[in-house]
Amino acid sequence: MTANKIIFYPDNKEINVDQGTGILEAAIMAGVHINSPCGGKGVCGKCKVRIKQGRVETKTVGLLTKDEIDNGFVLACGSISLTDVEIDIPTSSSISREQILTQEAKVEHMEGIISRLDAGDSEGKEVFIHTPLVRKLHLTIPLPSLDDHTSDLERVYREINKLTGLEDISTKLSTIRLIPEILRDNNWQVTAIIGDGKLLSLEAGNTSHRNFGLAIDVGTTTVVVSLIDLNTGMIIDTEASYNRQAHYGADVITRIIFSRNKQGLDKLHQLIIETINDLILALINGHQIQQNDITAVTCAGNTTMLHLLLSITPSHIRLEPYIPVVNGMPLINADETGIKINPHGLVACLPHVASFVGADITSGVLASGMYQSDEVSMLIDIGTNGEIVIGNKDWLVCCASSAGPAFEGGGIKAGIRAMEGAIQRVEIDPMDYTVRYNTISEVKPIGVCGSGLIDTLTEMLRARIIDQSGNINESIPSKRIRETENGLEFVLVWKEDSGTLLDIVITQSDISNLIFSKGAIYTACVVLAGKIGFDINDIERIYIAGGFGNYLNIEKSIMIGLLPDIDRDRYKFIGNSSLTGARFCLLSDKAMKIAEEIASKMTYIELSADVSYMYEYTGALFLPHTDMGRFPSVQL
């Protein structure tokens, strides 16, 4: 078959592929990152690229304007190469410069991992004693003699018992085979790697001072890895990247569907493993650490992401009655996962609650401390799948609400994720409708991210460009409001000021999608509270978790009816609580036990078939709500 050379700019990466290979597939093979939130189905229009040279066959032109087609733009997912091709990827189609939240949760109750010696000073407070998932012990083994016939293995076990009190220690055959030579070649000085009550391996000499672990937040959109000294509990460094699985869809449902394709599960597994391993490589190269020095990993993420991480089919998560393969994963040997650490190390996953309430939420409850509080608190993680938890030290209930991808840029004409050039703050003058905006990295705008979309919706409502139903007021005498073949739209940025050389607009359809999304989150909060006999005003604290939540403007979120109208000082941002919980469980077996208790205690309430949910949801499809009495602070 004829081979075509494809060159991608501005990355200057090239790859030889068979003639007829899809442009999106070629980009994935070349390690070039093109935005494709619909998973290459040709329905989102986000994978626009420009053909600089060569010929392609393209089918998906309906999502392109005439100007774009005339200027050589095609959708990567619907185009195949016919000749050698040179392709330019515009910044709006790139996903390589995202703003990723690595800041951990900041909550009063968390004072870090403490030593057993300090535990006595912490009476009355929840503390996590420093008992890391994997430990290293320097052993000096007494030499055998004619008077001491104890076997080599029993000698090792005996010294471990003296230092730790561990009994009934076990190990693998491969470790036993190492013992005679490693003891005698190193003057009976060795380091034992201990985890889960087992002798995982032996190392020559004293390497006990070099013992490191990884806490990983396996997000649908992004992946964050923290390198931690297991001896001291200190965070050495953190690296983050987008999740390469995004090539096959921005949301978990799209990826679950893709996983059912031939080799789909294997592709998704390999992509998340590659993402994690590249972050590990950056960490160890940056700190002169060897791969074998990393002996433990803890992972938190939603149920689908952790299934894909471990190459377990997530197929039944999306099918009624929505059952995952596993909620509480046993400890796993590192060499079974593909994660490049010491092959004798251990990998632990925090427990899930249900198909759509995963380990990231368990981790958030652990990090917030709401599980040990007398007051009734709420945890909200806003994303494509919004998760809500309400409870205190005696009980916890949770639910999931399908908010859709709008707040992450999906289904929005100019929507993009939080990346360089994304509009994140918006103000509109109500007199002349002038738009002021701020972008990430303060460069020319290429689209609008979630926080910018909330600002835009709020400002359009405040300036009466839209009414409370979200309809654009076409009678306003402004050239920013214009009629197109697809309906009314409002121009945020004129093309001469845009980094894409195209107008950046908010359409009537975009506004509807945003209202659907905000309504789903608010309704889930209200209905879940009502299910347990609480009014939303009875909630004493609301924790906002996750990357998108961290950048929310609370006042504007309340004005559009995304969040309940309660005292602002009850809201607290807790950053990347998924990463925090993973770190705590890496450093303390008590923290992991509490995480397991949290997951088992949480009662999951399914809202999808709930009549009261649909009734409440209808009322929430208004700005801020059909019942303005629920939003007394909002003045329109």
LOFI-497252 format. One record per residue (C-alpha): x negated, y, z; residue number from 1. Coordinates in steps of 0.05 Angstrom, whole numbers, plus 5000, padded with zeros to 4 digits. Layout:
((X; Y; Z); NUM)
...
***
This chain:
((5000; 5000; 5000); 1)
((4976; 5070; 4984); 2)
((4947; 5108; 5043); 3)
((4961; 5182; 5055); 4)
((4918; 5229; 5096); 5)
((4958; 5275; 5141); 6)
((4926; 5335; 5175); 7)
((4961; 5370; 5231); 8)
((4946; 5444; 5247); 9)
((4929; 5480; 5292); 10)
((4903; 5417; 5327); 11)
((4861; 5399; 5265); 12)
((4876; 5326; 5276); 13)
((4880; 5279; 5217); 14)
((4904; 5208; 5208); 15)
((4910; 5159; 5150); 16)
((4978; 5126; 5145); 17)
((5015; 5084; 5095); 18)
((5054; 5123; 5043); 19)
((5125; 5132; 5067); 20)
((5106; 5138; 5141); 21)
((5149; 5187; 5179); 22)
((5116; 5253; 5198); 23)
((5138; 5248; 5271); 24)
((5112; 5177; 5276); 25)
((5046; 5198; 5244); 26)
((5040; 5255; 5294); 27)
((5050; 5206; 5352); 28)
((4996; 5160; 5324); 29)
((4949; 5219; 5317); 30)
((4961; 5244; 5388); 31)
((4996; 5307; 5364); 32)
((5053; 5329; 5407); 33)
((5116; 5352; 5371); 34)
((5180; 5369; 5409); 35)
((5234; 5317; 5393); 36)
((5285; 5317; 5450); 37)
((5336; 5276; 5411); 38)
((5285; 5220; 5401); 39)
((5278; 5230; 5326); 40)
((5352; 5222; 5309); 41)
((5355; 5287; 5270); 42)
((5408; 5320; 5312); 43)
((5371; 5372; 5355); 44)
((5330; 5409; 5302); 45)
((5272; 5420; 5350); 46)
((5217; 5384; 5310); 47)
((5209; 5437; 5256); 48)
((5142; 5436; 5220); 49)
((5117; 5472; 5158); 50)
((5088; 5435; 5099); 51)
((5026; 5474; 5078); 52)
((5004; 5426; 5023); 53)
((5028; 5361; 4993); 54)
((5096; 5330; 4983); 55)
((5145; 5298; 5031); 56)
((5214; 5269; 5023); 57)
((5262; 5300; 5073); 58)
((5335; 5286; 5090); 59)
((5353; 5330; 5150); 60)
((5361; 5400; 5121); 61)
((5428; 5417; 5154); 62)
((5393; 5443; 5217); 63)
((5347; 5490; 5178); 64)
((5363; 5560; 5153); 65)
((5354; 5578; 5079); 66)
((5294; 5621; 5099); 67)
((5262; 5563; 5135); 68)
((5272; 5516; 5076); 69)
((5245; 5568; 5028); 70)
((5183; 5575; 5072); 71)
((5168; 5500; 5072); 72)
((5198; 5479; 5138); 73)
((5224; 5408; 5148); 74)
((5243; 5367; 5208); 75)
((5187; 5319; 5225); 76)
((5236; 5265; 5246); 77)
((5271; 5264; 5178); 78)
((5211; 5270; 5132); 79)
((5163; 5219; 5103); 80)
((5097; 5229; 5067); 81)
((5093; 5219; 4991); 82)
((5022; 5245; 4983); 83)
((4966; 5272; 5026); 84)
((4998; 5326; 5069); 85)
((4975; 5386; 5110); 86)
((5024; 5406; 5164); 87)
((5028; 5467; 5208); 88)
((5063; 5458; 5276); 89)
((5093; 5524; 5300); 90)
((5087; 5540; 5374); 91)
((5162; 5531; 5384); 92)
((5155; 5458; 5363); 93)
((5095; 5443; 5406); 94)
((5099; 5412; 5476); 95)
((5027; 5417; 5495); 96)
((5027; 5480; 5538); 97)
((5082; 5470; 5588); 98)
((5088; 5503; 5656); 99)
((5087; 5444; 5704); 100)
((5103; 5448; 5778); 101)
((5047; 5417; 5820); 102)
((5060; 5455; 5884); 103)
((5084; 5408; 5938); 104)
((5141; 5418; 5986); 105)
((5133; 5469; 6040); 106)
((5180; 5452; 6098); 107)
((5172; 5469; 6172); 108)
((5175; 5397; 6197); 109)
((5116; 5373; 6156); 110)
((5050; 5382; 6190); 111)
((5012; 5330; 6150); 112)
((4985; 5261; 6166); 113)
((4956; 5256; 6235); 114)
((4909; 5207; 6269); 115)
((4932; 5159; 6322); 116)
((4890; 5199; 6372); 117)
((4932; 5261; 6359); 118)
((4999; 5224; 6361); 119)
((5007; 5235; 6436); 120)
((5011; 5310; 6425); 121)
((5070; 5304; 6378); 122)
((5124; 5279; 6424); 123)
((5194; 5295; 6398); 124)
((5170; 5308; 6327); 125)
((5170; 5260; 6267); 126)
((5098; 5246; 6252); 127)
((5065; 5202; 6200); 128)
((5006; 5166; 6230); 129)
((4946; 5160; 6184); 130)
((4950; 5088; 6161); 131)
((4935; 5090; 6086); 132)
((4961; 5039; 6037); 133)
((4890; 5012; 6027); 134)
((4831; 5017; 6074); 135)
((4757; 5003; 6067); 136)
((4718; 4973; 6125); 137)
((4643; 4967; 6130); 138)
((4627; 4898; 6157); 139)
((4563; 4872; 6187); 140)
((4571; 4797; 6184); 141)
((4534; 4755; 6235); 142)
((4486; 4707; 6201); 143)
((4504; 4634; 6201); 144)
((4460; 4585; 6238); 145)
((4456; 4512; 6256); 146)
((4493; 4530; 6320); 147)
((4547; 4570; 6284); 148)
((4580; 4531; 6227); 149)
((4636; 4581; 6214); 150)
((4650; 4588; 6140); 151)
((4633; 4651; 6102); 152)
((4707; 4669; 6093); 153)
((4723; 4659; 6166); 154)
((4664; 4703; 6186); 155)
((4692; 4759; 6142); 156)
((4762; 4749; 6172); 157)
((4733; 4750; 6242); 158)
((4699; 4817; 6233); 159)
((4761; 4847; 6201); 160)
((4802; 4824; 6261); 161)
((4752; 4856; 6309); 162)
((4759; 4923; 6275); 163)
((4834; 4923; 6260); 164)
((4869; 4870; 6301); 165)
((4896; 4840; 6237); 166)
((4913; 4766; 6242); 167)
((4934; 4715; 6190); 168)
((4893; 4750; 6137); 169)
((4896; 4721; 6067); 170)
((4859; 4733; 6002); 171)
((4856; 4710; 5930); 172)
((4814; 4654; 5901); 173)
((4775; 4704; 5858); 174)
((4753; 4740; 5922); 175)
((4732; 4676; 5956); 176)
((4688; 4660; 5896); 177)
((4651; 4726; 5906); 178)
((4636; 4715; 5979); 179)
((4573; 4671; 5982); 180)
((4531; 4713; 5935); 181)
((4555; 4782; 5956); 182)
((4540; 4767; 6029); 183)
((4471; 4738; 6018); 184)
((4449; 4787; 5964); 185)
((4466; 4846; 6010); 186)
((4437; 4824; 6076); 187)
((4507; 4808; 6102); 188)
((4528; 4881; 6095); 189)
((4593; 4888; 6056); 190)
((4655; 4931; 6051); 191)
((4723; 4898; 6056); 192)
((4781; 4928; 6017); 193)
((4843; 4917; 6059); 194)
((4916; 4927; 6041); 195)
((4983; 4896; 6057); 196)
((4949; 4853; 6110); 197)
((4905; 4821; 6057); 198)
((4832; 4822; 6039); 199)
((4837; 4850; 5969); 200)
((4764; 4847; 5952); 201)
((4692; 4856; 5977); 202)
((4641; 4907; 5954); 203)
((4566; 4905; 5964); 204)
((4537; 4948; 6020); 205)
((4574; 5005; 6053); 206)
((4623; 5039; 6006); 207)
((4674; 5056; 6060); 208)
((4663; 5131; 6052); 209)
((4687; 5127; 5979); 210)
((4760; 5108; 5984); 211)
((4810; 5148; 5944); 212)
((4883; 5143; 5925); 213)
((4933; 5174; 5876); 214)
((5002; 5202; 5889); 215)
((5041; 5205; 5824); 216)
((5106; 5241; 5806); 217)
((5130; 5204; 5744); 218)
((5178; 5255; 5716); 219)
((5221; 5249; 5654); 220)
((5190; 5312; 5625); 221)
((5124; 5318; 5663); 222)
((5075; 5275; 5702); 223)
((5035; 5300; 5761); 224)
((4977; 5262; 5794); 225)
((4943; 5282; 5859); 226)
((4875; 5253; 5878); 227)
((4871; 5242; 5953); 228)
((4815; 5221; 6000); 229)
((4845; 5162; 6037); 230)
((4796; 5170; 6095); 231)
((4814; 5242; 6111); 232)
((4882; 5251; 6078); 233)
((4858; 5313; 6041); 234)
((4883; 5330; 5971); 235)
((4821; 5336; 5927); 236)
((4854; 5358; 5863); 237)
((4917; 5353; 5822); 238)
((4926; 5345; 5747); 239)
((4990; 5349; 5706); 240)
((5014; 5336; 5636); 241)
((5078; 5328; 5596); 242)
((5105; 5256; 5592); 243)
((5087; 5229; 5524); 244)
((5150; 5188; 5524); 245)
((5184; 5253; 5505); 246)
((5167; 5236; 5432); 247)
((5224; 5186; 5436); 248)
((5275; 5230; 5472); 249)
((5279; 5285; 5525); 250)
((5328; 5249; 5570); 251)
((5331; 5180; 5603); 252)
((5392; 5156; 5563); 253)
((5357; 5168; 5497); 254)
((5296; 5130; 5522); 255)
((5338; 5073; 5548); 256)
((5370; 5066; 5480); 257)
((5302; 5069; 5446); 258)
((5275; 5016; 5494); 259)
((5324; 4966; 5464); 260)
((5291; 4973; 5395); 261)
((5239; 4923; 5373); 262)
((5176; 4938; 5414); 263)
((5212; 5000; 5442); 264)
((5201; 4981; 5514); 265)
((5127; 4966; 5502); 266)
((5118; 5033; 5466); 267)
((5150; 5072; 5523); 268)
((5109; 5033; 5575); 269)
((5044; 5046; 5538); 270)
((5058; 5120; 5530); 271)
((5070; 5132; 5605); 272)
((5009; 5090; 5622); 273)
((4966; 5130; 5573); 274)
((4993; 5195; 5603); 275)
((4974; 5173; 5673); 276)
((4906; 5144; 5654); 277)
((4886; 5208; 5618); 278)
((4902; 5248; 5681); 279)
((4863; 5199; 5723); 280)
((4804; 5206; 5676); 281)
((4806; 5281; 5683); 282)
((4806; 5275; 5759); 283)
((4749; 5226; 5765); 284)
((4705; 5262; 5714); 285)
((4718; 5328; 5750); 286)
((4696; 5301; 5817); 287)
((4643; 5249; 5801); 288)
((4686; 5192; 5826); 289)
((4684; 5122; 5798); 290)
((4746; 5086; 5775); 291)
((4734; 5030; 5826); 292)
((4733; 5082; 5882); 293)
((4808; 5090; 5873); 294)
((4842; 5033; 5909); 295)
((4915; 5055; 5918); 296)
((4971; 5088; 5881); 297)
((5041; 5109; 5902); 298)
((5093; 5130; 5850); 299)
((5159; 5167; 5855); 300)
((5206; 5181; 5798); 301)
((5276; 5168; 5775); 302)
((5300; 5096; 5767); 303)
((5291; 5094; 5692); 304)
((5221; 5123; 5693); 305)
((5195; 5073; 5744); 306)
((5226; 5015; 5705); 307)
((5190; 5039; 5642); 308)
((5126; 5049; 5681); 309)
((5127; 4976; 5701); 310)
((5153; 4951; 5633); 311)
((5218; 4929; 5664); 312)
((5279; 4936; 5618); 313)
((5324; 4994; 5639); 314)
((5379; 4972; 5591); 315)
((5433; 4958; 5642); 316)
((5424; 5025; 5678); 317)
((5468; 5059; 5626); 318)
((5520; 5004; 5620); 319)
((5578; 4996; 5668); 320)
((5572; 4977; 5725); 321)
((5504; 5013; 5720); 322)
((5458; 4964; 5755); 323)
((5381; 4971; 5755); 324)
((5336; 4910; 5756); 325)
((5305; 4931; 5822); 326)
((5313; 4985; 5874); 327)
((5259; 4965; 5924); 328)
((5196; 4945; 5887); 329)
((5146; 4900; 5924); 330)
((5073; 4920; 5925); 331)
((5039; 4907; 5858); 332)
((4968; 4889; 5841); 333)
((4938; 4946; 5801); 334)
((4912; 4900; 5746); 335)
((4985; 4882; 5730); 336)
((5005; 4953; 5714); 337)
((4953; 4980; 5665); 338)
((4938; 5038; 5711); 339)
((4862; 5046; 5709); 340)
((4839; 5043; 5781); 341)
((4802; 4989; 5820); 342)
((4835; 4926; 5791); 343)
((4839; 4897; 5862); 344)
((4877; 4958; 5887); 345)
((4951; 4964; 5902); 346)
((5008; 5003; 5869); 347)
((5070; 5021; 5910); 348)
((5135; 5051; 5884); 349)
((5182; 5088; 5930); 350)
((5252; 5057; 5933); 351)
((5312; 5078; 5890); 352)
((5383; 5085; 5914); 353)
((5422; 5072; 5849); 354)
((5415; 5074; 5774); 355)
((5418; 5151; 5772); 356)
((5391; 5167; 5841); 357)
((5319; 5147; 5841); 358)
((5256; 5146; 5883); 359)
((5244; 5220; 5869); 360)
((5307; 5235; 5909); 361)
((5287; 5188; 5965); 362)
((5221; 5224; 5965); 363)
((5257; 5292; 5967); 364)
((5298; 5272; 6027); 365)
((5234; 5248; 6062); 366)
((5197; 5312; 6045); 367)
((5253; 5359; 6065); 368)
((5262; 5326; 6133); 369)
((5337; 5328; 6127); 370)
((5340; 5254; 6148); 371)
((5318; 5273; 6219); 372)
((5357; 5337; 6228); 373)
((5420; 5349; 6271); 374)
((5445; 5400; 6221); 375)
((5481; 5380; 6157); 376)
((5438; 5395; 6097); 377)
((5442; 5388; 6022); 378)
((5387; 5371; 5972); 379)
((5397; 5391; 5900); 380)
((5352; 5369; 5843); 381)
((5374; 5404; 5780); 382)
((5357; 5371; 5714); 383)
((5390; 5333; 5657); 384)
((5416; 5287; 5711); 385)
((5431; 5331; 5772); 386)
((5425; 5293; 5838); 387)
((5457; 5316; 5903); 388)
((5447; 5290; 5973); 389)
((5485; 5312; 6036); 390)
((5471; 5288; 6106); 391)
((5432; 5291; 6171); 392)
((5397; 5242; 6218); 393)
((5459; 5199; 6225); 394)
((5484; 5192; 6153); 395)
((5468; 5208; 6081); 396)
((5512; 5208; 6019); 397)
((5491; 5222; 5947); 398)
((5515; 5227; 5876); 399)
((5491; 5242; 5806); 400)
((5522; 5289; 5756); 401)
((5508; 5289; 5682); 402)
((5490; 5363; 5672); 403)
((5461; 5352; 5603); 404)
((5395; 5379; 5575); 405)
((5416; 5452; 5568); 406)
((5374; 5478; 5627); 407)
((5313; 5444; 5595); 408)
((5327; 5475; 5528); 409)
((5366; 5417; 5497); 410)
((5428; 5435; 5457); 411)
((5408; 5509; 5457); 412)
((5389; 5539; 5390); 413)
((5328; 5577; 5418); 414)
((5321; 5533; 5479); 415)
((5252; 5507; 5497); 416)
((5220; 5479; 5559); 417)
((5179; 5521; 5607); 418)
((5118; 5532; 5563); 419)
((5073; 5587; 5539); 420)
((5116; 5639; 5503); 421)
((5182; 5618; 5536); 422)
((5226; 5675; 5559); 423)
((5235; 5665; 5634); 424)
((5265; 5731; 5658); 425)
((5317; 5775; 5623); 426)
((5350; 5841; 5636); 427)
((5403; 5874; 5592); 428)
((5420; 5947; 5596); 429)
((5497; 5952; 5601); 430)
((5497; 6019; 5566); 431)
((5459; 6006; 5502); 432)
((5447; 5930; 5507); 433)
((5372; 5937; 5504); 434)
((5339; 5872; 5525); 435)
((5278; 5870; 5569); 436)
((5244; 5803; 5580); 437)
((5183; 5769; 5609); 438)
((5150; 5707; 5579); 439)
((5106; 5653; 5608); 440)
((5033; 5674; 5598); 441)
((5058; 5743; 5574); 442)
((5053; 5726; 5500); 443)
((5102; 5737; 5444); 444)
((5167; 5699; 5456); 445)
((5181; 5634; 5419); 446)
((5246; 5613; 5455); 447)
((5282; 5613; 5522); 448)
((5270; 5564; 5579); 449)
((5319; 5545; 5635); 450)
((5307; 5603; 5682); 451)
((5311; 5651; 5623); 452)
((5377; 5620; 5601); 453)
((5408; 5631; 5670); 454)
((5383; 5703; 5669); 455)
((5412; 5713; 5600); 456)
((5480; 5685; 5617); 457)
((5483; 5728; 5680); 458)
((5461; 5791; 5645); 459)
((5510; 5781; 5588); 460)
((5566; 5773; 5638); 461)
((5543; 5834; 5678); 462)
((5539; 5876; 5615); 463)
((5608; 5850; 5593); 464)
((5578; 5822; 5529); 465)
((5616; 5759; 5548); 466)
((5679; 5751; 5589); 467)
((5689; 5702; 5646); 468)
((5707; 5647; 5597); 469)
((5640; 5658; 5563); 470)
((5668; 5687; 5499); 471)
((5625; 5739; 5464); 472)
((5660; 5806; 5457); 473)
((5656; 5821; 5383); 474)
((5686; 5890; 5392); 475)
((5622; 5917; 5425); 476)
((5588; 5965; 5376); 477)
((5519; 5934; 5376); 478)
((5479; 5904; 5319); 479)
((5455; 5851; 5369); 480)
((5524; 5819; 5365); 481)
((5536; 5788; 5297); 482)
((5579; 5738; 5262); 483)
((5547; 5678; 5228); 484)
((5575; 5617; 5191); 485)
((5571; 5581; 5258); 486)
((5604; 5635; 5300); 487)
((5583; 5695; 5341); 488)
((5513; 5703; 5369); 489)
((5474; 5754; 5409); 490)
((5403; 5773; 5389); 491)
((5355; 5772; 5448); 492)
((5291; 5785; 5407); 493)
((5285; 5812; 5337); 494)
((5241; 5772; 5290); 495)
((5187; 5827; 5285); 496)
((5176; 5818; 5360); 497)
((5181; 5742; 5360); 498)
((5124; 5693; 5360); 499)
((5163; 5650; 5311); 500)
((5177; 5708; 5261); 501)
((5251; 5690; 5270); 502)
((5305; 5724; 5312); 503)
((5314; 5692; 5380); 504)
((5388; 5687; 5393); 505)
((5440; 5659; 5441); 506)
((5500; 5631; 5404); 507)
((5572; 5621; 5427); 508)
((5558; 5546; 5426); 509)
((5497; 5556; 5471); 510)
((5539; 5593; 5522); 511)
((5590; 5537; 5523); 512)
((5536; 5485; 5534); 513)
((5507; 5525; 5592); 514)
((5575; 5532; 5624); 515)
((5586; 5457; 5617); 516)
((5519; 5445; 5652); 517)
((5527; 5494; 5708); 518)
((5598; 5470; 5720); 519)
((5574; 5398; 5728); 520)
((5523; 5416; 5782); 521)
((5570; 5461; 5822); 522)
((5627; 5410; 5817); 523)
((5583; 5354; 5842); 524)
((5563; 5395; 5903); 525)
((5635; 5413; 5920); 526)
((5665; 5344; 5907); 527)
((5611; 5306; 5945); 528)
((5621; 5352; 6005); 529)
((5696; 5342; 6001); 530)
((5690; 5267; 5999); 531)
((5661; 5268; 6069); 532)
((5709; 5321; 6095); 533)
((5664; 5381; 6090); 534)
((5675; 5449; 6059); 535)
((5614; 5475; 6021); 536)
((5608; 5531; 6073); 537)
((5597; 5478; 6127); 538)
((5529; 5461; 6096); 539)
((5476; 5493; 6140); 540)
((5417; 5486; 6093); 541)
((5409; 5474; 6019); 542)
((5342; 5449; 5993); 543)
((5326; 5462; 5920); 544)
((5277; 5412; 5892); 545)
((5241; 5400; 5826); 546)
((5207; 5439; 5772); 547)
((5267; 5476; 5744); 548)
((5296; 5490; 5812); 549)
((5231; 5522; 5836); 550)
((5240; 5580; 5786); 551)
((5314; 5593; 5798); 552)
((5339; 5662; 5815); 553)
((5388; 5646; 5871); 554)
((5429; 5710; 5863); 555)
((5438; 5700; 5788); 556)
((5452; 5626; 5797); 557)
((5509; 5643; 5844); 558)
((5536; 5697; 5798); 559)
((5547; 5647; 5742); 560)
((5574; 5593; 5789); 561)
((5516; 5545; 5786); 562)
((5504; 5546; 5861); 563)
((5554; 5557; 5918); 564)
((5564; 5628; 5944); 565)
((5537; 5620; 6015); 566)
((5487; 5659; 6057); 567)
((5423; 5665; 6016); 568)
((5379; 5649; 6075); 569)
((5408; 5579; 6076); 570)
((5373; 5564; 6010); 571)
((5302; 5537; 6012); 572)
((5257; 5519; 5954); 573)
((5215; 5457; 5969); 574)
((5173; 5451; 5905); 575)
((5153; 5383; 5879); 576)
((5182; 5342; 5935); 577)
((5175; 5279; 5894); 578)
((5099; 5287; 5895); 579)
((5100; 5304; 5969); 580)
((5138; 5241; 5988); 581)
((5092; 5198; 5945); 582)
((5031; 5228; 5981); 583)
((5061; 5215; 6050); 584)
((5075; 5143; 6032); 585)
((5004; 5135; 6005); 586)
((4975; 5158; 6071); 587)
((5023; 5127; 6121); 588)
((5058; 5060; 6124); 589)
((5107; 5093; 6172); 590)
((5126; 5143; 6119); 591)
((5139; 5086; 6070); 592)
((5182; 5049; 6122); 593)
((5222; 5113; 6132); 594)
((5231; 5121; 6057); 595)
((5259; 5050; 6054); 596)
((5306; 5067; 6112); 597)
((5329; 5130; 6076); 598)
((5344; 5093; 6012); 599)
((5382; 5038; 6048); 600)
((5421; 5089; 6090); 601)
((5444; 5131; 6030); 602)
((5514; 5117; 6006); 603)
((5521; 5128; 5932); 604)
((5587; 5157; 5907); 605)
((5604; 5148; 5834); 606)
((5637; 5212; 5806); 607)
((5647; 5193; 5733); 608)
((5716; 5162; 5744); 609)
((5737; 5208; 5801); 610)
((5802; 5246; 5788); 611)
((5783; 5302; 5837); 612)
((5717; 5312; 5800); 613)
((5752; 5326; 5734); 614)
((5801; 5373; 5768); 615)
((5745; 5412; 5801); 616)
((5703; 5411; 5738); 617)
((5758; 5445; 5698); 618)
((5758; 5503; 5748); 619)
((5682; 5509; 5744); 620)
((5683; 5521; 5668); 621)
((5689; 5595; 5682); 622)
((5641; 5649; 5704); 623)
((5633; 5640; 5761); 624)
((5698; 5601; 5773); 625)
((5773; 5605; 5762); 626)
((5780; 5614; 5838); 627)
((5742; 5678; 5851); 628)
((5755; 5670; 5926); 629)
((5699; 5618; 5926); 630)
((5651; 5672; 5903); 631)
((5666; 5732; 5947); 632)
((5598; 5765; 5935); 633)
((5606; 5766; 5860); 634)
((5633; 5832; 5836); 635)
((5650; 5838; 5762); 636)
***
